[in-house]
Amino acid sequence: MRALKDSSKNQDDQSIIETARRVLNIESQAVAGLEGRIDSQFVEVVRHLDQCKHLAITGVGKSGLIGKKIASTFASIGLPTLFLHAADASHGDLGMISKGDTVIAISNSGETEEIVKLLPVLNRIHCTLVGMTGNLQSSLAKRSDYVLDISVKEEACSKDLVPTASTTAALAMGDALAMAFMELRGVQEEDFALNHPGGSLGRKLLTTVDDLMHFGEDIPKVKENADIYQVLKEISQKRLGTTLVVGGQDQLLGIVTDGDLRRLIEKKKDISQTHAKDMMAGHPKTILKDTLAAKAVRIMQDHSITSLVVVNGEQKIEGIIHLHDILKAGVV
């Protein structure tokens, strides 16, 4: 009995594996089939998107969900884009679209009732309509200014009930549009980061030294003639593991770290007569406050240090930034 159960389980396991592999094979072929459809029509759509001010993407059901993702992608790369549910559009939300806007309508059949109802209205509004459909003879295809063919040979669902390969193809075509648009417009990392300030990329590309540095009374610094006890007190109170050494005009002369103090104590028995200028390291590494914090980390790593002095163009002290401040902000 145990052997029969094990045999049945093995057969079920093999069936699961075969089904999954078949699905992936069908869907990969559906995406691969799109490559030959990237033609002059596709180029015209991308160039039009580069000139338009607002993009709306509409659909219902699974196509609507794909439309939401495509809309989110375009918005993230700088093209003001909204998703408009086709059913809601017929009940007032069409007011979100204005003359001159571009609309991408997604429908595999091209005959989705909610989409077809919108076609005459979109024409009267004088929108540019891009039909993304698997039926080039459909109402959507015939009424569109541009048509992108997302047809597939078969769905991955063995009973042909669930949209699978067709939605994958629609998503891939949307990604192709977005990435081609991104290249044409010359979208850079900094542009992308502006729309992602809460993400790790946004923090990396937007956070500057000025955002994280210690300034004013929080800058640890002592005069060059300060004795070792004053140096120790400043390092302890400001809690950055270091202090700057400045001259009479507050000009930067050097820096003393807690590591410098430990090494000094190891070498000298009597340190009471030691002053800041005797233990400091001259020419400390500096950085401008408008520099990206990520670059500050690279400088620290290159020189095996944990802090940088922030100066202005005239080399006057403006602050200090510590590696821990950058790590705490999640920049790296």
N, C-alpha and C positions, 0 to 999 in steps of 0.2 A: 504493500500500500504506500509506504514511504517512497519507494522508487518511482511509482506512478505519479505521485505529487511532485517529486523533483523533476521528472521528465516534463510534466505539464508546465511547471514554472520556467524551465529552460526554454520551452517553445514560446511561452508568452514573452520572455525576455528578448528572444531573438526577433519576435514579431515587432516589439517596440523599437528595437534598433533599426530594423529594416524600414519601418514606417518613417522614423525620424530622418534616416538617410535619404529616403525617397523625397521627402518634403524639401530638404535642403538642396537636393539635386535639381528639382523642378524650379525652385525659387531662384537658384543661382543661374539657371538657364534663362529664366525670365528677365533677370537683370542684364545678363550678357547680351540678350537680344536687343536691348535698348541702344547699344553702342552704334549699330548701323543706322539708327534714326537721328543721330546727332548731325544735323545738316544745316543748310542755310536758314530754314525756318526757325530752328533752335537759336541760331545766332541772332536773328532778328528779334526774337523774344528777349534775349539777354540784353541786347542794345536798347530795346524799348524800356526794360526795367531800369536800366541805368539812367534813363531820362525822366522816368515818372517820379512823382512826389509821394504818392500813397498807393499801397498795394493791399487788396483785399482778397482773401482766399475763401472759397465757399464749397460746401459739400454737405452730405448727410451720412449718417451711419458710419461704417468703417472708413469710407472716403473722407468723411468729415474729420475723423480722428487723425488721419494722415495729413489732412489740410492744416489742422492745428499745429502739428509738428513742423510742417514746412513754413507756416506763418511765423512760428517762434524762431526758426533758423534765420529767416530773412530779417526779422526785427533785431536779432542779435548782431547782425553784421551791418546794421546802420540804415536799412530801408524801412521807414515807418509802415508796418504791416499789421493788419488785424485779421482774425478769423471770423467769418460771418456765417452762422448756421443758415442754410438755405431756407428752412422752414420759418425761422424767426425773421428772416429778411422780408418775407411776405406779410408779416404782421408788425411792421414798423421799423425794424432794424435796418431796412434798406436806406434809411436816412443817414447811415454812417458813410455812404458812398456818395461822392460828388462828381460833377462833370470833370472829365480829364483823368479820373482815377483808373487804375488797371485792376481787373478782376481775373483771378485764375479760378475756374470752375472745374472741380474734379468729379467725374462720374464715369465708371468703367463702361456702363452701357450707353451712356450719352443720352439716356431717356429718363433719367431720374425725375419724377414728377415735380418735386420741389425746385429742381434746377431749371427744368424746361419752363416753368411758370415765370421765372425771373428774366428769361432771355429778352422778351419784348421791352421790359422795363429798363434793363441795362442798356439796351439800344437807344431808348429815348433819353436816358441820362447822358448819353454820349461817352460811355466808358469804353476802354479797350478791353476786349474779352479774349482771354486765352483759355481754350478748352483743352483739358487734359483727360483724354478718353481712350477707351479701347475699341471704340466703334467709329470709324472714320465716315460712316454714312448716317450717323445719328443726327438728331436735331441739334445737339450741342455743337457737334463738329461743323455743321452747315451754317450755324449762326455766329460762329467765333471768328475773330479777326486773325487769330493764330491757332493752330492745332498741334498738340504734342501727342504723338501716338504712344500709348502705354499698354497696348494689347498684349496678351499672353496666349500661348498655345493651350495651356490648361491650368486649372487651379491645383494646388497641392492637396486639397481636400478630395479624398477618393470618391466621395459621394457628390462632389461639385456643389456643395451647399455653403461652405464658409469661404468668403473672400480671403485668399492667402497670397498666391503669386501675384495677383492683380494689385493688391495693396502694396506689396513689396516693390513692384515695378513703379507704382505711383510715387512712393517715398523716394526711391532711387532717382527718378527723374527730377523730383523736387530738389533733392540734394545737388544734382548735376547743375540745375539752374542756379541755385544759390552760390555754389562754388565758382561757377563761371562768372557770375555777376561780381563776386568778391574780387576775382582776379582783374576783371575789366575796370572796376572802380578803384582798384589799388588799396583795398582795405588793409591796414597794418595792425600789428598786435595792439598798439596803443588805442586805435579806434575800437577794436573789439573789446578791450578792457573797460572802456568807458561805459559799455552796456552791461558789464559784469563786475561792478565794484565790490560785490559781496563774495565773489569767488576767489580762489587762490590766484588765478591769473590776474584778476583785477588788482588784488593787493600787490602782486609782484610788479605790475606795470604802472600803477598809479601812486603807490606810497613813496613819498620822498623822505629824505633825511630830515627835512623841516618838520614833517609830521610826527617824528618820533624822538627828536633830539631833546636833551636837557638844556635849558637856557636860564639866563638871569641868575638868581640866587642859588639855583640848583647845580650850577657849574662848579665842580670841585677845583679850586685853584689856591695857590699860596705864592707869596713873594719869594724871590730867589734866596733871601737870607733867613727864611723861616727855618727854625730848628726841627729836628726829627720828630719831636713831640707834636708840633703844630701840623707837620705833614701827616702823622698818624691820625690825629684828630680829624683832619679834613677828609682823609680817605674813609675813615669809619663813619663819619656823619653823612657824607654824600652817598655812600654805599654803592659806588661804582668800581671799587677796586683800583682806583687811580686818582691822581690829582695833577692838574696842570701847574707848571711853574712859570710865573710871569715877572716881567721887569717893572720898573717904576711907572712906565706909561701903559701898563697892562698889556705890553707886547708879549707874545708867546716865546718863551725861551726853551722849554723842555717839558718832560712829563715824567712822573714817578708812579710806578705801579706797586701793588703790594708785593709782587714778586721781587722787585728791586729792593724793597725793605728787607725781605727775608734773606736775600743773598748778602746784603750789607751786614746784617746781624751775624751771619755765619762767618764772615771774614774779620770783623772788628769786635774787640772786646769792649772798647769804650766808644759809644756812638753819641754821647751827649753833646759833643761839639760839632757834630755833622749837620750841615745845612742842606737845604733843598737843592741848591746849585751843585753840591758835591755828589749828589746821588742821582740826579736827573739824567735822562737820556735826551740828548739834543735832537733837534729836527724831527719832531713827532709827525706822523702821517696826518694829513689834513684832507678835508673834503668840503665841497660847497653844499649849502643847504638844499638847493634845488635838484641835487643828484638823487637818482632812484635809490631807495634803501637796498634793493637787491644788488646794486653795484657796490654799495658800501660793504656788504657781506663778502663779495669777491675780493675786495681790497684787503679786508681783515684776514681772509683765508690765505691770500698770497703772501702776506707778511707775518702770519702767525701771531696776530694781535687780536684784542677783543674790544678795542675802542678807537674812535677817530675824533680828532678835533675838528669842529665845524667852524670854518672861517668864511669871510666875505671876499670879494675881489681884491680888497686891499690887505688881505691876510690878517684882519682883525678878528678876534675870537667872538663867535656868535653862539657857540654851544658845544656840546659833546654828545656823541651817540655811542651806545654800547651794544654789543652783539646780542645780549639778552633782550634788549628793547625790540630788536628786529624779529627775533625768534618768537617773542611773546605776541607780536602783532600778526604772526602767521604769514609773514612775507616769504619765508622759505621753510 
